[in-house]
Amino acid sequence: MRLKSYKIYDAVKTVAGKKYLLQLKQRLSRLDEEGYFDDFDKLDIALKQLTKNEIFTLDSIDDIDLTDYGRQVRMVSEDIRLAKLEKILKQPKYIVNGKLYQVKRTVYLPSPVMRAYTSMNNLYKSTCPDRSIMLDSGYRHPIVQKYLIVFFLVNSYAYSLEEVFKRVLPPKYSQHCSPTKTALDLCNIDTEPDPEDRYTTAFANTPEYKWLKKHGREFGFYESYPEDNDEGIVWEPWHWQYIPNVSA
């Protein structure tokens, strides 16, 4: 397929470009299913399986200025080099509607964020012994973040970058890609996995959310995108950023 431009913001404008992005999403999804995006040590191997044009498309995401898409999102950092990361390989098993679930993906956290999260969760569990503040996502490698943009662009938002950027941001804007101010995506034992990835604010109705609203900032965690936030991001009650050295 010959395209005039393989830049992602050009590809979304043509039929041929959309077909190309669909194929790229399918290719990246296969790598995800094979575990390449779950293990950061395998990312170099994954990239070697992509063509130069596909890598160029992913790299073009770094050129995006979100103000061009109506987002007034503050840049987190242009320094998105990997910090020292710790892995969470296993999380509690839980039962929803009679079915056993477990978050099986590897969650990465920089060491200071891991310490703060562990202290916070331990205190919560001491007050609610049968519950836990679990992690759905933490630090993301920039390549993983770019894959998510392509995934949502094709699967959920009909090739509209304007809509995608209400929910998933390029690495330099994403709190998940910051090695010092990392965001956590949280879940709990009532969370039923949704393979179709429908947007829901159900976490706002959980005991964990209510507890976080009262105590999260004691450990350096802040709700990033509350309802009707001024950055134009959808309300994400599960999304809490670690911001150290900020007075509660």
TASULMO-V790831 format. One record per pair of residues at least 12 apart in sequence whose ideal C-beta (glycine too) atoms are under 7 Angstrom apart, sorted by the first residue. I is the first residue (numbers start at 1). J is the second residue. If there is no record, write none. Layout:
I,J
I,J
This chain:
1,16
1,19
1,20
3,16
3,17
3,20
6,53
6,56
6,57
7,57
7,60
8,57
8,60
8,61
9,60
9,64
9,161
11,57
12,159
12,161
18,159
21,150
21,153
21,154
21,159
22,154
24,54
24,57
24,150
25,150
25,151
25,154
27,54
28,147
28,150
29,151
31,46
31,49
32,147
37,144
37,147
38,105
38,106
39,106
40,108
40,141
43,141
43,143
47,143
58,146
61,146
61,149
61,170
62,170
62,171
62,172
64,170
66,165
66,173
69,161
69,162
69,165
70,162
70,232
71,165
71,231
71,232
72,230
72,231
72,232
73,169
73,173
73,231
73,233
75,172
75,173
76,172
76,173
76,174
76,175
76,178
76,181
77,172
77,178
78,172
80,142
80,171
80,172
80,177
80,178
81,179
82,179
83,110
83,179
84,110
84,111
85,108
85,109
85,110
85,139
86,109
86,111
86,114
87,106
87,108
88,107
88,109
88,135
89,106
91,103
91,134
91,135
92,132
92,134
92,189
94,189
96,190
96,192
97,192
101,193
103,134
103,135
103,136
103,187
107,135
107,137
107,138
108,138
108,139
109,138
109,139
109,182
110,139
110,179
110,182
112,244
113,182
113,242
116,219
116,220
116,242
117,184
119,219
120,133
120,219
120,221
121,133
124,211
128,207
131,188
131,189
131,207
131,208
132,188
132,189
133,186
133,188
133,208
134,186
134,187
134,188
135,184
135,186
136,185
136,186
136,187
137,176
137,185
138,182
138,184
139,176
139,179
139,182
140,176
140,177
142,171
142,177
145,171
145,174
145,176
145,177
146,171
148,168
149,164
149,168
152,164
152,167
152,168
156,197
166,232
166,233
166,234
167,234
175,224
175,241
181,241
181,242
181,243
182,242
183,224
183,239
183,240
183,241
184,240
185,238
185,239
186,203
186,208
186,238
186,240
187,238
188,206
188,208
190,206
199,234
201,235
201,237
203,237
203,238
204,237
209,237
212,240
216,240
217,248
218,248
220,242
220,243
220,244
220,246
221,240
221,241
221,242
222,240
222,241
222,243
223,237
223,240
224,236
224,239
224,240
224,241
225,239
